[in-house]
Amino acid sequence: MKVNGKIFTENDPLRSLQSAKEKAAKSDKTGQGSVVGGGDKIAISSSVRQVDDLAAAAANTPEIRQAKVAEVKEKIASGNFKIDYDLLAERMLGVIKEMGGE
């Protein structure tokens, strides 16, 4: 996650998922389950594998959509950029509600 240009990786779920996947791969080549450390058993379900696939796809997706940025820059330069204030307000309120605000 980036906040003010800093990248935060503490408690990163993707990193935790990768670590669990690596431990499982080292312990059990079948993928059915494995014994790790003091006898704890872990099993990687197909759901976790799907999350891993999605995480890999997200990692390969650029954070900035260059084509969209170029399109907006062109519209601003030509004076054709229009702001839909109703849509903007609606989305801002949606974000506030997601964050637990009123």
N, C-alpha and C positions, 0 to 999 in steps of 0.2 A: 504494500500500500504506500502511496506517496502522499505526504502532507508537507506543504511548503518546501517542496523539492527534496525532502529527506525520504529515504526508503526505510520502512519499518518491516522487519522480518521476525520480530519477537512473537511467539505464539502463532506462527504462520501455519495454517492448516495444510497447505500444499507441501510444505517442508516436512511436517509430521507424517503426512500420508506417504511421502517418498521414503522417509526413514523406515516406516512400518513395512513398506513394500520390499525394501532392500533387506531387512532382517528376515522376512519371510522367504525371500528368494534364496538367501544363504542357507537357511535352515531346512527348507523342504522344496525340492525341485518339482514336486507334483502339484503344488498350489492348493492342496486340499486342507492343509493345516500344518502347524509345526509347533515344536516345543522350543521355547526360548528361555534362556536364563535359568531361573530356579524352578523350572517345570511348568511354567505358564504356557497355555496353548492358545494360539491365535489362528484364526481362519479368515482368509480374505474372500469375501463374497463377490459375486458378479457385480453387485452394486458398487462396491469399492473399486473394482476394476473399471467400471463405467466412469466413476468420478475421476479416476486416474487418467483415463482417455480424454475426458473433458478438460482436465487441468492441463494436459499436454497441448490440446488444441488452443486453449486460452493463452498459454505461454507463447505460442507461435503467432498469435494475433497481435498486430501492433497496437500500442496504446492510442496513438493518434492516427485518425483516418485522413491520410494526406490528400486524397481526392476531395473529401468533404471540405477540408480546410482551404484548398485551392478554389473550390467553388464559392465559398463564402467570401474569400478575399476578392474574387472577381466581382461578385455582386456589390460588395461595399465600394470598390473602386469605381464601378460604373454608376453608383447611386441607386441601384435596384434592390438593395437589401431591405426587406420589410420584416418588422418584428411583430409577431402575433402576441400582443400583451395578454390577452385572455388565456392563451395556451401557456405562456410563460408563468403567469400567476397560478394556474391550475397545477402545473408541474412542481412549482416551488412549494405549494401547499401539500402536495403529495409527498415530497421529500420530508417536510416537517412532520407529517403524520407518521411516516415510516420511522423517524427518529424518536417517536414517542411524544411529540408535541401535540398541541391541541389544534 
